[in-house]
C-alpha cells in the first residue's frame, strides 16, 4: 500500500475501467440520519443499541445480518422489514449530498477516456436518488446489489459488471471506503484504492494498492 498521490496518478493510467462504491465514497449521508433511523427501528422491535459505534458498524461493515443479531439482539428479517419502511429516498433526500470532490473527479476521469461504473449495496430506489445528486456525471454503468445479487464482499456484482462492460479484472480498479469494499475487490481479482473519508475504521490497508484522502488525489 502506497500513499503517494503522484504514484496514484501514474497507476491510474494503466486502468481502462474505474469503478466506485457509492455511499461514503461519492455520496455522503449525514451521520445524524443513521443515528436516528437505526436506533428507532431497533427500539420498536424490542432490541437494544449499546452505543453509536454499533450503529456505525451496521452502516459501514459487511456481515450486517450478524451485526443485527449480535449487536441489536434481533432477527435480521424482522429488522430489514421495518428498516426498509423507515429508510426511504424521501427521508434520506435532505440528509444526503455528494462529496465536494465527486462530480468534478468523475468528469476528469471521463476526460481521460476511462469507463466509469458504480457498484453499490444500496437499494435501487436509494441509489437512484443518490446518483441524481451527482448532476448527470458521466457514469457508463450502474449496478445495485439488491437486484437479486449477493451483497459485498461476494464478487458476483463486480464480475457481472466486468462482463457487461467487456472489461478484464487487470484493467479495473475499484475505489471505496470500507472493509467490505476491499474484500469485494479482492474476491473479484481487481485492484482496490481506499478512500479515507474519516467516518469509520478501516483495517485492510494491506489489501489496497493506495490510500487517498480525496478523489482529487487521483490527479495531483
Secondary structure, 3 states (H helix, E strand, C coil): CECCHHHHHHHHCCCCEEEECCECCCEEECHHHHHHHHHHHHHHCCCCCCCHHHHHHHHHCCCHHHHHHHHHCCCHHHHHHHHHHHCCHHHHHCCEEECCCHHHHHHHHHHCCCEEEEEECCCHHHHHHHHHCCCCCCCCEEEECCCCCCCCCCCHHHHHHHHHHCCCHHHEEEEECCHHHHHHHHHHCCEEEEECCCCCCCCCHHHCCEEECCHHHHHC
